[in-house]
């Protein structure tokens, strides 16, 4: 017994000694697996520390890393507390790398080094491929398609470490490959990231390092929001210089990891949100040499920011099918719906988009039919202000149905699927002539035009993940059928299974040209007209009636979707989504109008049953 006590005491003393011993500088990288970060660590001596009492503000150090194929990556250092400064780099080519340092600390500047990048099983980072889809970066000849399926854990940086790891373990087992959360924010625990605008908290960020690496270890990409909602980031860093240092700091710490950038929460709630996001997006392009994907969270759609040139994919917070379906036809960008709904499986509801499992599942599949990639959220785990995360909600019905969704699409050529319109009775995606996927939210008869081939016929149950194969294959140009029963929603899958297997060996990433639609602007060809608003002047911040009327009736116009957007002439914010549907009440946000007199250009998009999109503009004066 006495011996065990002595051994325990000795172990504790050794641990304390290790914690008190300064971390030795590592100015060389050992052989490093491809796509794994290596830290080059530098320690300031007494004289250097005196010259840089706040290294975060004044110390400059960066490395130019040259790959075996002679590509150069510029990586900036970050301050990691005390006298410790780190350059974090991840090789993305196997072989010998060279680097050279530049610094305003004379002892570091001009130093050179080498290291070896070794093979690994990492697939690389996520990038855009085939216009509206994603792949990994590792194989540039035959890219690996990436089926994006995300989860939401806003407070992942601050919740209990054990709970965090439990959530990540569960989500990885459920096949989630993205988790989105806040680097810092106005949520509980996240204010600790910075003591003031010029002083990050190294302990906070070291813990964040470990959490992102833990996700990456489980093949989960961290989707990082740099600031909270309600103008949080602009208030936390009031000046451009402070914001640039913050962006450089997080890019230096995390761009060597498997991440994407998701801007800020709900950019529309920011004063001059568009200008702020352009600033952040541009700075990320400057300080992140890997060019990780960039977008931003939104109250509806981030598409108004596309014109600024920095955004790689469109993010949504909407279950409105008119918005998603029409914008898919307007923009040649991938779409990720980060918040079409959060499942309430028992934790409770605090927002209208907190819904029951059946509603969640139907929104999930409709988002997929819009051509969007989904991000999950459960009110018991997403970490909002109203609910503390609780592991008991991890195995929720909605999470299991997300896994079913992933398994289903993993058996398709999901990286080539686009919305398909030649059908009645459901909504569809297709790679024409290869496979057709039809979602029947209301089960009943479905009829669809197909290319004349022989297809295997499956009925997929999105609740259980079970699939029923019809005994007889279908061959023809017009498929007609009904699901096995009428008790719930179903997914019809027509698939040339043998052909798809052969394509994996014979085709590269894309086998078909992705169609980009030209919107019809000719007034003579429009099948509808704007009946309201009819006045020349509209009030700001007050209800306004809107309505369109069909002027041409046909099968194509028997089902129309409408999207109403508005943009203040000369304004800096871009357009905003005002309404959807053929009639109702809209309101022009007061935040859109910075000064009077003002003019609003309203654009009304209409999409017919066959996916054809039309547009008409109306111009109105605005009144207080």
DRENSE-427976 format. One line per 2 residues: number of its first residue (from 1); for each residue x negated, y, z of C-alpha. Coordinates in nm, 2 decimals. Layout:
# DRENSE-427976
NUM = X:Y:Z ~ ...
***
This chain:
# DRENSE-427976
1 = 0.00:0.00:0.00 ~ -0.28:0.24:0.10
3 = -0.47:0.16:-0.22 ~ -0.16:0.24:-0.43
5 = -0.12:0.58:-0.25 ~ -0.49:0.67:-0.32
7 = -0.45:0.57:-0.69 ~ -0.13:0.78:-0.72
9 = -0.30:1.08:-0.55 ~ -0.60:1.05:-0.78
11 = -0.38:1.04:-1.08 ~ -0.20:1.36:-0.97
13 = -0.53:1.54:-0.91 ~ -0.65:1.44:-1.26
15 = -0.33:1.56:-1.41 ~ -0.35:1.90:-1.23
17 = -0.72:1.93:-1.34 ~ -0.61:1.86:-1.70
19 = -0.34:2.13:-1.68 ~ -0.58:2.38:-1.54
21 = -0.86:2.31:-1.79 ~ -0.85:2.55:-2.10
23 = -0.76:2.37:-2.42 ~ -1.08:2.32:-2.62
25 = -1.09:2.49:-2.96 ~ -1.04:2.26:-3.25
27 = -1.19:2.45:-3.55 ~ -1.19:2.14:-3.78
29 = -0.90:1.92:-3.89 ~ -0.96:1.54:-3.86
31 = -0.83:1.32:-4.14 ~ -0.47:1.43:-4.16
33 = -0.17:1.24:-4.31 ~ -0.01:1.42:-4.60
35 = 0.28:1.65:-4.49 ~ 0.17:1.64:-4.13
37 = 0.06:1.96:-3.95 ~ -0.29:2.01:-3.82
39 = -0.38:2.29:-3.58 ~ -0.70:2.48:-3.61
41 = -0.74:2.63:-3.27 ~ -0.96:2.94:-3.19
43 = -1.04:3.08:-2.84 ~ -1.13:3.45:-2.80
45 = -1.43:3.52:-2.58 ~ -1.42:3.79:-2.32
47 = -1.53:4.07:-2.54 ~ -1.28:3.97:-2.82
49 = -1.00:3.94:-2.57 ~ -1.08:4.29:-2.44
51 = -1.06:4.43:-2.79 ~ -0.73:4.26:-2.85
53 = -0.53:4.28:-2.52 ~ -0.22:4.18:-2.71
55 = -0.33:3.96:-3.00 ~ 0.02:3.93:-3.13
57 = 0.00:4.29:-3.23 ~ -0.36:4.34:-3.34
59 = -0.54:4.02:-3.42 ~ -0.57:3.92:-3.78
61 = -0.67:3.58:-3.89 ~ -0.57:3.37:-4.19
63 = -0.70:3.07:-4.38 ~ -0.71:3.01:-4.75
65 = -0.66:2.64:-4.81 ~ -0.75:2.50:-5.15
67 = -0.61:2.17:-5.25 ~ -0.78:1.89:-5.45
69 = -0.59:2.03:-5.76 ~ -0.73:2.38:-5.68
71 = -0.40:2.53:-5.57 ~ -0.44:2.78:-5.28
73 = -0.22:2.82:-4.98 ~ -0.26:3.13:-4.76
75 = -0.18:3.05:-4.39 ~ -0.16:3.31:-4.12
77 = -0.26:3.24:-3.76 ~ -0.02:3.29:-3.46
79 = -0.10:3.38:-3.11 ~ -0.03:3.09:-2.87
81 = -0.08:3.26:-2.53 ~ -0.38:3.38:-2.34
83 = -0.69:3.38:-2.56 ~ -0.56:3.10:-2.79
85 = -0.49:3.15:-3.16 ~ -0.38:2.88:-3.40
87 = -0.37:2.83:-3.78 ~ -0.12:2.55:-3.85
89 = -0.14:2.38:-4.19 ~ 0.00:2.07:-4.35
91 = -0.16:1.93:-4.67 ~ 0.07:1.84:-4.95
93 = -0.19:1.66:-5.17 ~ -0.40:1.36:-5.08
95 = -0.77:1.42:-5.10 ~ -1.04:1.67:-5.00
97 = -0.93:2.02:-4.90 ~ -1.15:2.33:-4.85
99 = -1.06:2.64:-4.65 ~ -1.21:2.98:-4.58
101 = -1.12:3.21:-4.29 ~ -1.07:3.59:-4.30
103 = -1.03:3.78:-3.97 ~ -1.08:4.12:-3.80
105 = -1.27:3.91:-3.54 ~ -1.62:3.90:-3.68
107 = -1.71:3.56:-3.53 ~ -1.43:3.39:-3.72
109 = -1.44:3.57:-4.05 ~ -1.61:3.40:-4.34
111 = -1.61:3.06:-4.18 ~ -1.55:2.77:-4.41
113 = -1.45:2.41:-4.36 ~ -1.32:2.09:-4.52
115 = -1.09:1.81:-4.42 ~ -0.93:1.50:-4.58
117 = -0.56:1.45:-4.64 ~ -0.47:1.08:-4.62
119 = -0.17:0.90:-4.77 ~ 0.15:0.89:-4.56
121 = 0.51:0.77:-4.60 ~ 0.64:1.13:-4.59
123 = 0.87:1.22:-4.87 ~ 0.77:1.58:-4.86
125 = 0.98:1.89:-4.82 ~ 1.33:1.96:-4.96
127 = 1.36:2.16:-5.28 ~ 1.62:2.25:-5.54
129 = 1.65:2.01:-5.83 ~ 1.89:1.96:-6.12
131 = 2.04:2.31:-6.08 ~ 2.29:2.24:-5.79
133 = 2.12:1.95:-5.61 ~ 1.82:1.87:-5.40
135 = 1.51:1.64:-5.40 ~ 1.19:1.59:-5.21
137 = 0.86:1.73:-5.32 ~ 0.63:1.43:-5.29
139 = 0.69:1.26:-5.63 ~ 0.68:1.53:-5.90
141 = 0.71:1.29:-6.19 ~ 1.01:1.09:-6.06
143 = 1.15:1.31:-5.77 ~ 1.34:1.14:-5.49
145 = 1.70:1.27:-5.47 ~ 1.80:1.42:-5.13
147 = 2.15:1.37:-5.01 ~ 2.19:1.66:-4.76
149 = 2.40:1.58:-4.46 ~ 2.36:1.82:-4.16
151 = 2.46:1.86:-3.80 ~ 2.49:2.17:-3.59
153 = 2.31:2.22:-3.26 ~ 2.28:2.59:-3.21
155 = 2.10:2.57:-2.87 ~ 1.86:2.29:-2.96
157 = 1.57:2.51:-2.84 ~ 1.70:2.56:-2.49
159 = 1.91:2.26:-2.38 ~ 1.77:1.99:-2.16
161 = 1.49:1.81:-2.33 ~ 1.64:1.47:-2.25
163 = 1.98:1.57:-2.39 ~ 1.81:1.71:-2.70
165 = 1.63:1.39:-2.77 ~ 1.94:1.18:-2.70
167 = 2.13:1.39:-2.96 ~ 1.85:1.36:-3.22
169 = 1.82:0.99:-3.17 ~ 2.20:0.95:-3.22
171 = 2.22:1.17:-3.52 ~ 1.92:0.99:-3.69
173 = 2.09:0.66:-3.63 ~ 2.41:0.80:-3.78
175 = 2.20:0.90:-4.09 ~ 2.21:1.28:-4.05
177 = 1.90:1.43:-4.22 ~ 1.94:1.80:-4.12
179 = 2.01:1.97:-3.79 ~ 2.07:2.35:-3.78
181 = 2.00:2.57:-3.48 ~ 1.87:2.90:-3.36
183 = 1.51:2.99:-3.32 ~ 1.63:3.27:-3.09
185 = 1.96:3.43:-3.03 ~ 2.22:3.58:-2.80
187 = 2.32:3.24:-2.67 ~ 2.24:3.11:-2.32
189 = 1.87:3.02:-2.28 ~ 1.77:3.16:-2.63
191 = 1.69:3.51:-2.50 ~ 1.37:3.37:-2.34
193 = 1.20:3.36:-2.68 ~ 1.08:3.72:-2.65
195 = 1.01:3.92:-2.34 ~ 1.04:4.24:-2.55
197 = 1.00:4.30:-2.93 ~ 0.62:4.30:-2.90
199 = 0.57:4.00:-2.67 ~ 0.68:3.64:-2.77
201 = 0.69:3.38:-2.50 ~ 0.44:3.12:-2.59
203 = 0.58:2.86:-2.35 ~ 0.92:2.89:-2.52
205 = 0.77:2.84:-2.87 ~ 0.55:2.55:-2.77
207 = 0.86:2.37:-2.65 ~ 1.03:2.46:-2.98
209 = 0.73:2.32:-3.17 ~ 0.77:1.98:-3.00
211 = 1.15:1.97:-3.07 ~ 1.11:2.04:-3.44
213 = 0.83:1.78:-3.46 ~ 1.06:1.54:-3.28
215 = 1.33:1.60:-3.54 ~ 1.08:1.56:-3.82
217 = 0.96:1.23:-3.67 ~ 1.31:1.11:-3.72
219 = 1.32:1.23:-4.08 ~ 1.54:1.52:-3.99
221 = 1.49:1.86:-4.15 ~ 1.53:2.15:-3.91
223 = 1.75:2.43:-4.06 ~ 1.63:2.74:-3.87
225 = 1.84:3.05:-3.80 ~ 1.61:3.33:-3.71
227 = 1.88:3.53:-3.52 ~ 2.22:3.52:-3.37
229 = 2.54:3.69:-3.47 ~ 2.68:4.04:-3.38
231 = 2.37:4.23:-3.52 ~ 2.15:4.03:-3.28
233 = 1.82:4.02:-3.48 ~ 1.84:4.39:-3.58
235 = 1.89:4.49:-3.21 ~ 1.61:4.25:-3.09
237 = 1.36:4.40:-3.34 ~ 1.47:4.76:-3.42
239 = 1.18:4.85:-3.65 ~ 1.06:4.70:-3.97
241 = 0.71:4.64:-3.82 ~ 0.86:4.44:-3.54
243 = 1.07:4.23:-3.77 ~ 0.78:4.16:-4.00
245 = 0.57:4.04:-3.71 ~ 0.85:3.81:-3.59
247 = 0.90:3.66:-3.94 ~ 0.52:3.61:-3.98
249 = 0.51:3.45:-3.64 ~ 0.78:3.19:-3.70
251 = 0.66:3.13:-4.06 ~ 0.31:3.07:-3.93
253 = 0.43:2.83:-3.66 ~ 0.69:2.63:-3.86
255 = 0.63:2.64:-4.23 ~ 0.39:2.35:-4.19
257 = 0.68:2.14:-4.06 ~ 0.98:2.00:-4.24
259 = 1.23:2.29:-4.22 ~ 1.46:2.52:-4.42
261 = 1.54:2.89:-4.34 ~ 1.90:2.98:-4.28
263 = 1.86:3.36:-4.21 ~ 2.09:3.48:-3.94
265 = 2.43:3.38:-3.80 ~ 2.71:3.55:-3.99
267 = 2.52:3.82:-4.18 ~ 2.83:4.02:-4.25
269 = 2.85:4.11:-3.88 ~ 2.52:4.30:-3.92
271 = 2.49:4.66:-3.99 ~ 2.33:4.67:-4.34
273 = 2.32:4.30:-4.34 ~ 2.24:4.26:-4.70
275 = 1.93:4.48:-4.68 ~ 1.82:4.30:-4.36
277 = 1.85:3.96:-4.53 ~ 1.67:4.08:-4.84
279 = 1.39:4.20:-4.61 ~ 1.38:3.87:-4.42
281 = 1.40:3.66:-4.73 ~ 1.12:3.85:-4.90
283 = 0.90:3.83:-4.59 ~ 0.96:3.45:-4.57
285 = 0.85:3.43:-4.93 ~ 0.53:3.62:-4.84
287 = 0.44:3.43:-4.53 ~ 0.56:3.08:-4.60
289 = 0.33:2.93:-4.86 ~ 0.54:2.61:-4.90
291 = 0.84:2.82:-5.01 ~ 1.08:2.62:-4.80
293 = 1.45:2.67:-4.90 ~ 1.60:3.00:-4.80
295 = 1.97:3.11:-4.74 ~ 2.17:3.25:-4.46
297 = 2.47:3.17:-4.25 ~ 2.79:3.37:-4.33
299 = 3.15:3.42:-4.23 ~ 3.26:3.30:-4.58
301 = 2.99:3.28:-4.85 ~ 2.63:3.40:-4.89
303 = 2.68:3.43:-5.27 ~ 2.70:3.82:-5.25
305 = 2.32:3.81:-5.17 ~ 2.22:3.60:-5.48
307 = 2.15:3.91:-5.69 ~ 1.86:4.01:-5.46
309 = 1.66:3.72:-5.59 ~ 1.53:3.56:-5.27
311 = 1.80:3.30:-5.19 ~ 1.77:2.93:-5.31
313 = 2.11:2.79:-5.22 ~ 2.45:2.93:-5.12
315 = 2.58:2.87:-4.76 ~ 2.94:2.86:-4.67
317 = 3.16:2.89:-4.36 ~ 3.49:2.81:-4.52
319 = 3.74:2.53:-4.58 ~ 3.91:2.73:-4.85
321 = 3.90:2.51:-5.16 ~ 3.96:2.81:-5.40
323 = 3.65:2.98:-5.28 ~ 3.43:2.67:-5.30
325 = 3.57:2.54:-5.63 ~ 3.56:2.87:-5.82
327 = 3.21:2.98:-5.69 ~ 3.08:2.64:-5.79
329 = 3.17:2.73:-6.15 ~ 3.02:3.08:-6.12
331 = 2.67:3.02:-5.98 ~ 2.39:2.79:-6.08
333 = 2.28:2.72:-5.72 ~ 2.33:2.43:-5.47
335 = 2.60:2.48:-5.22 ~ 2.59:2.38:-4.85
337 = 2.90:2.42:-4.64 ~ 2.76:2.48:-4.29
339 = 3.09:2.52:-4.12 ~ 3.40:2.40:-4.30
341 = 3.53:2.26:-3.97 ~ 3.41:2.14:-3.63
343 = 3.57:1.82:-3.50 ~ 3.74:1.84:-3.16
345 = 3.72:1.49:-3.03 ~ 3.80:1.58:-2.67
347 = 3.58:1.87:-2.57 ~ 3.84:2.14:-2.67
349 = 3.89:2.42:-2.92 ~ 3.80:2.78:-2.92
351 = 3.83:2.88:-3.29 ~ 4.08:2.81:-3.56
353 = 3.83:2.59:-3.75 ~ 3.80:2.35:-3.45
355 = 4.03:2.08:-3.57 ~ 4.13:1.72:-3.51
357 = 3.94:1.43:-3.67 ~ 4.19:1.37:-3.96
359 = 4.18:1.74:-4.06 ~ 3.81:1.74:-4.03
361 = 3.77:1.43:-4.26 ~ 4.00:1.58:-4.52
363 = 3.81:1.91:-4.52 ~ 3.48:1.71:-4.55
365 = 3.59:1.52:-4.86 ~ 3.75:1.83:-5.02
367 = 3.42:2.02:-4.97 ~ 3.25:1.73:-5.15
369 = 3.49:1.76:-5.44 ~ 3.40:2.13:-5.46
371 = 3.04:2.02:-5.52 ~ 2.92:2.12:-5.17
373 = 2.69:1.93:-4.93 ~ 2.83:1.91:-4.58
375 = 2.71:2.01:-4.23 ~ 2.89:1.85:-3.93
377 = 2.98:2.00:-3.60 ~ 3.16:1.86:-3.29
379 = 3.28:2.10:-3.03 ~ 3.12:1.88:-2.76
381 = 2.77:1.89:-2.91 ~ 2.73:2.20:-3.13
383 = 2.63:2.42:-2.85 ~ 2.85:2.73:-2.89
385 = 2.91:2.98:-2.62 ~ 3.22:2.82:-2.49
387 = 3.11:2.46:-2.46 ~ 2.81:2.29:-2.30
389 = 2.67:2.01:-2.51 ~ 2.76:1.66:-2.37
391 = 2.62:1.33:-2.50 ~ 2.95:1.16:-2.45
393 = 3.08:1.32:-2.77 ~ 2.80:1.19:-2.99
395 = 2.98:0.88:-3.11 ~ 3.29:1.07:-3.22
397 = 3.53:0.94:-3.50 ~ 3.42:1.24:-3.71
399 = 3.05:1.15:-3.68 ~ 3.12:0.80:-3.78
401 = 3.32:0.92:-4.08 ~ 3.02:1.14:-4.18
403 = 2.81:0.82:-4.18 ~ 3.07:0.66:-4.40
405 = 3.05:0.96:-4.63 ~ 2.67:0.93:-4.65
407 = 2.68:0.56:-4.72 ~ 2.93:0.61:-4.99
409 = 2.74:0.88:-5.18 ~ 2.41:0.70:-5.13
411 = 2.56:0.44:-5.37 ~ 2.62:0.70:-5.64
413 = 2.41:0.92:-5.86 ~ 2.50:1.21:-5.63
415 = 2.23:1.43:-5.77 ~ 2.41:1.44:-6.10
417 = 2.77:1.46:-5.99 ~ 2.98:1.77:-6.09
419 = 3.35:1.85:-6.03 ~ 3.57:1.68:-6.29
421 = 3.91:1.80:-6.39 ~ 4.06:1.56:-6.65
423 = 4.30:1.40:-6.40 ~ 4.63:1.42:-6.21
425 = 4.69:1.31:-5.85 ~ 4.36:1.39:-5.69
427 = 4.03:1.59:-5.70 ~ 3.72:1.44:-5.86
429 = 3.35:1.44:-5.92 ~ 3.19:1.26:-6.21
431 = 2.89:1.18:-6.41 ~ 3.10:1.12:-6.72
433 = 3.07:0.78:-6.88 ~ 2.88:0.65:-6.57
435 = 3.10:0.70:-6.26 ~ 3.41:0.89:-6.14
437 = 3.49:0.96:-5.78 ~ 3.85:1.08:-5.70
439 = 3.96:1.19:-5.35 ~ 4.33:1.14:-5.29
441 = 4.41:1.35:-4.98 ~ 4.78:1.26:-5.03
443 = 4.78:0.89:-5.14 ~ 4.98:0.82:-5.45
445 = 4.95:0.76:-5.83 ~ 4.64:0.88:-6.00
447 = 4.58:0.91:-6.37 ~ 4.24:1.01:-6.52
449 = 4.08:1.04:-6.86 ~ 3.75:0.86:-6.89
451 = 3.49:0.78:-7.15 ~ 3.56:0.44:-7.30
453 = 3.35:0.20:-7.10 ~ 3.40:-0.09:-6.87
455 = 3.40:0.02:-6.50 ~ 3.41:-0.16:-6.17
457 = 3.71:-0.03:-5.97 ~ 3.67:0.03:-5.59
459 = 3.91:0.18:-5.33 ~ 3.71:0.33:-5.04
461 = 3.87:0.40:-4.70 ~ 3.70:0.72:-4.56
463 = 3.82:0.64:-4.21 ~ 3.67:0.29:-4.18
465 = 3.40:0.30:-4.45 ~ 3.54:-0.02:-4.60
467 = 3.56:-0.07:-4.97 ~ 3.81:-0.28:-5.16
469 = 3.70:-0.40:-5.51 ~ 3.97:-0.47:-5.76
471 = 3.94:-0.82:-5.92 ~ 3.98:-0.68:-6.27
473 = 3.75:-0.42:-6.42 ~ 3.89:-0.13:-6.60
475 = 3.81:-0.05:-6.96 ~ 3.97:0.23:-7.16
477 = 4.02:0.60:-7.19 ~ 4.31:0.66:-6.94
479 = 4.29:0.51:-6.60 ~ 4.61:0.47:-6.39
481 = 4.63:0.33:-6.05 ~ 4.74:0.36:-5.68
483 = 4.55:0.31:-5.36 ~ 4.60:-0.01:-5.16
485 = 4.85:0.16:-4.92 ~ 5.00:0.50:-4.86
487 = 4.91:0.54:-4.49 ~ 4.61:0.77:-4.53
489 = 4.38:0.94:-4.77 ~ 4.17:0.72:-5.01
491 = 3.87:0.75:-5.25 ~ 3.88:0.59:-5.59
493 = 3.54:0.50:-5.74 ~ 3.51:0.39:-6.10
495 = 3.15:0.28:-6.14 ~ 2.94:0.11:-6.41
497 = 2.73:-0.07:-6.16 ~ 2.50:-0.25:-6.40
499 = 2.44:0.06:-6.60 ~ 2.35:0.26:-6.29
501 = 2.10:0.00:-6.18 ~ 1.94:0.01:-6.52
503 = 1.93:0.39:-6.51 ~ 1.71:0.39:-6.20
505 = 1.44:0.23:-6.41 ~ 1.49:0.42:-6.74
507 = 1.59:0.77:-6.65 ~ 1.42:1.05:-6.46
509 = 1.59:1.28:-6.21 ~ 1.86:1.40:-6.45
511 = 2.02:1.21:-6.74 ~ 2.27:1.47:-6.84
513 = 2.25:1.85:-6.89 ~ 2.43:2.03:-6.61
515 = 2.71:2.25:-6.75 ~ 2.70:2.62:-6.67
517 = 3.03:2.78:-6.74 ~ 3.08:3.12:-6.92
519 = 3.36:3.30:-6.74 ~ 3.64:3.42:-6.98
521 = 3.66:3.81:-6.96 ~ 3.87:3.88:-7.27
523 = 4.21:4.03:-7.15 ~ 4.38:3.88:-7.45
525 = 4.29:3.53:-7.33 ~ 4.39:3.57:-6.96
527 = 4.68:3.35:-6.86 ~ 4.77:3.58:-6.56
529 = 4.81:3.94:-6.47 ~ 4.77:4.14:-6.15
531 = 5.11:4.25:-6.02 ~ 4.99:4.39:-5.69
533 = 4.83:4.60:-5.56 ~ 4.99:4.84:-5.81
535 = 4.90:5.17:-5.65 ~ 4.59:5.36:-5.75
537 = 4.48:5.42:-5.39 ~ 4.44:5.16:-5.11
539 = 4.41:5.21:-4.74 ~ 4.10:5.07:-4.56
541 = 4.15:4.85:-4.26 ~ 4.53:4.81:-4.32
543 = 4.73:4.53:-4.48 ~ 4.77:4.54:-4.85
545 = 5.00:4.31:-5.06 ~ 4.84:4.12:-5.35
547 = 5.00:3.91:-5.62 ~ 4.92:3.76:-5.96
549 = 5.18:3.64:-6.21 ~ 5.13:3.38:-6.48
551 = 5.18:3.51:-6.83 ~ 5.11:3.18:-7.01
553 = 5.26:2.85:-6.89 ~ 5.10:2.52:-6.99
555 = 4.97:2.20:-6.84 ~ 4.64:2.38:-6.77
557 = 4.81:2.67:-6.58 ~ 5.05:2.44:-6.39
559 = 4.80:2.45:-6.10 ~ 4.58:2.76:-6.06
561 = 4.33:2.87:-5.79 ~ 4.26:3.24:-5.73
563 = 3.97:3.42:-5.56 ~ 3.99:3.79:-5.48
565 = 3.67:3.98:-5.42 ~ 3.59:4.35:-5.37
567 = 3.29:4.57:-5.39 ~ 3.25:4.94:-5.31
569 = 3.10:5.13:-5.60 ~ 2.75:5.24:-5.51
571 = 2.76:5.04:-5.18 ~ 2.46:4.84:-5.06
573 = 2.65:4.54:-4.92 ~ 2.76:4.37:-5.24
575 = 3.10:4.21:-5.28 ~ 3.31:4.05:-5.00
577 = 3.58:3.78:-5.03 ~ 3.91:3.96:-4.97
579 = 4.16:3.68:-5.03 ~ 4.25:3.35:-5.21
581 = 4.57:3.23:-5.36 ~ 4.83:3.39:-5.59
583 = 4.99:3.62:-5.33 ~ 4.97:3.73:-4.97
585 = 4.82:4.01:-4.76 ~ 4.46:4.12:-4.77
587 = 4.26:4.39:-4.58 ~ 3.96:4.59:-4.69
589 = 3.71:4.58:-4.41 ~ 3.62:4.91:-4.26
591 = 3.25:4.81:-4.25 ~ 3.24:4.80:-4.63
593 = 3.30:5.17:-4.66 ~ 3.02:5.39:-4.53
595 = 3.15:5.72:-4.66 ~ 3.45:5.87:-4.83
597 = 3.56:5.93:-5.10 ~ 3.50:5.57:-5.21
599 = 3.60:5.35:-5.50 ~ 3.66:4.97:-5.48
601 = 3.61:4.73:-5.78 ~ 3.84:4.43:-5.72
603 = 3.77:4.12:-5.92 ~ 4.03:3.85:-5.95
605 = 3.91:3.51:-6.06 ~ 4.15:3.24:-6.17
607 = 4.07:2.88:-6.24 ~ 4.31:2.65:-6.42
609 = 4.37:2.28:-6.38 ~ 4.10:2.20:-6.63
611 = 3.83:2.40:-6.44 ~ 3.83:2.70:-6.68
613 = 3.75:3.03:-6.50 ~ 3.89:3.37:-6.59
615 = 3.82:3.71:-6.45 ~ 3.99:4.05:-6.45
617 = 3.88:4.37:-6.28 ~ 4.08:4.64:-6.12
619 = 3.95:4.97:-5.98 ~ 4.11:5.15:-5.68
621 = 4.04:5.47:-5.48 ~ 4.00:5.41:-5.10
623 = 4.16:5.61:-4.83 ~ 4.10:5.62:-4.46
***
